[in-house]
């Protein structure tokens, strides 16, 4: 069993300085304490897994449950694990909180909405949204790419997929904005936003059920909520609560990850002009393969999900030589694993042409991110279109003035002010 080194102090975790650049601290943990017990800002104690091989094992280990009720301190930690407000809003029965066989059943039903054909069919809408958002600020010569671009794009896209009427989508944008700002605002504000989303989804599901039942009306075959309502598996139908919980987690997981992927990705390119120039040359030549590979490298280098969502040992388990007791929380640090020099050559270097890039940015095992194909489509479209339409894009502030959102799971910028000289050429 590896021991914590006594002559070297562990780095300070979860401070504002750490949020700005957590990678030196993660490098220290990988080398000296690869499975590290720490007290989180919430007061919950958990194990951090930081090496790639250990992380990959943990992500697929059936002895690590996703069910928060498996937490040995569940009474103490109520409301401190998972998404704030989801328990009170009765939104717990989604893919991030359940294990097989329920996870298997629900994932099979929901996966029908994310087939390659379905995602490919959605590409024109993503391009349309991307151009509309750029059109709104292109003539100004400046914008905040988080609030005016990276944030609204996935919100409107996931609302379209879910089947939220266009006239209601700005409400969703407001609620999602409260959720994504949770690191800088009161926790109760997030819970209230979750409660509003829950009430809206319940009403929307009810309306769609009535539409299906009405004579001569079949509802919208294409939207995801309609598909969830219709879906069945060996005669089993999603309950209304399961449908609401699934729609909620698809909204939550489907927008914040993409916000951060676009924001972090553009920021990384602006800080690495030689890599950005390489990508722009490829785009000018019509080579989309560099863009696709580049998005994978941006996922690895500074991905949107810093730490995978909660897991709880259902029996004593050993990871990286460290024994973890039943009921203890395990947090797999994707950001640390994806810069492990034992797995990646020159992991601190951004290389858009990297070939062997089996990163863990969207997880591994049965909980691998269901919406990854859609997120990749949105990121490739957003980043590619930005570089084509605003070829002289640059930061409008010193990078030291940028601030990262607090929070345990996600990694993303609060703002990304940019400027450019010439509109579309």
Order of alpha helices (4+ residues) and beta strands (2+ residues): alpha-alpha-beta-beta-alpha-beta-alpha-alpha-beta-alpha-alpha-alpha-alpha-beta-beta-alpha-alpha-alpha-beta-beta-beta-beta-alpha-alpha-beta-beta
